[in-house]
Amino acid sequence: MNIRHLFLLPILIASLNSCALQSSSVPTNTLLGGPTSAERSAQIAAEPKGSFYYGRRYYVKKTRFWGYLREPGQSAQTAKLVMMNESKVRVPDRLPEKSTGKNYGYDTNYEYRIYGRYTGAQAYDPNSNQILPEFQPTRFELLENNPGWLFTPSDRYNDQAITMRPGRF
């Protein structure tokens, strides 16, 4: 190996590392992890009840639904995918879709206590081709920013496709 090769070796290693870093931004099917099924059932049984909903933000690129809402004490299997009516309160991630800081959807899989009501209206999300119930929030309280799986311990998140739905085992 001559001196030129020794000089080029660090440059080659650095360029390989940058390729690895760039490819890590490619969406992958990420296993969400979290508690066991028994632990999750115990958490739900012990959670506070009230006039609010538990909401899990579920962001998939190009879609406009917000995520899943369920009533206190009910399993995620009863959760409804909803569109948010932001006429009273904006959703926590109402930010530009592309910026140098936090972006719209940064809070995917965050769990919230959400006050508000179903409006009775239906809303169409053209990118997922779904007609969904409309929910009008009045307040969001962040409960957890890494709660793990939503429907089953084998849930996988992919920001390019809807991979999580109730009843999928």
C-alpha positions, 0 to 999 in steps of 0.5 A, a space after each residue: 500500500 503506498 502513501 496515496 492509499 493511506 491518504 484515501 482510506 479515511 476519505 473512503 471510510 467517511 464516505 461509507 459512513 455518510 451513505 449509511 447515515 443517509 440510508 437510515 432516513 429511509 422508512 423502515 418497518 419499526 417494531 414499536 416495543 413496549 409492555 406485555 399484553 398483560 401489562 397493557 391490559 393492567 394499565 388500561 384497567 387502572 387508568 383514570 376515567 372521565 369525560 375525555 378520550 385517550 388518543 394515539 397520534 398515528 402519522 403516515 406521510 401524505 394522509 390527513 387523519 390524526 390517529 386513534 381515539 378510544 374511551 377510558 378503560 377500553 382497549 385499543 381494539 375499540 379505537 377509531 381512526 379520526 380526522 381532527 376538526 381544528 376550529 377550536 384547538 389546533 393539534 399539537 404537531 400543527 407545524 410545517 411539513 418540512 422545516 429544519 426543526 420539528 415537523 408535522 407528524 413529529 409526535 407519531 405514537 405519542 399518547 394524549 388525553 384529549 378533551 372534546 367531542 365527536 361532531 357527528 360529521 364524517 370527513 374524507 381523507 383522499 390519500 388513504 381513501 377513507 371516510 372517518 369520524 370527525 373529532 373536535 378537540 378542546 384540549 390535549 394533554 401529553 401523557 407519554 412520548 414512547 408508549 410502545 405498541 398500540 394494538 398488538 406487541 407485533 405492531 410495526 410502524 412505517 411512515 409510508 403505509 397504514 400498517 396498524 389497524 384494530 383487529 389485525 393479529 
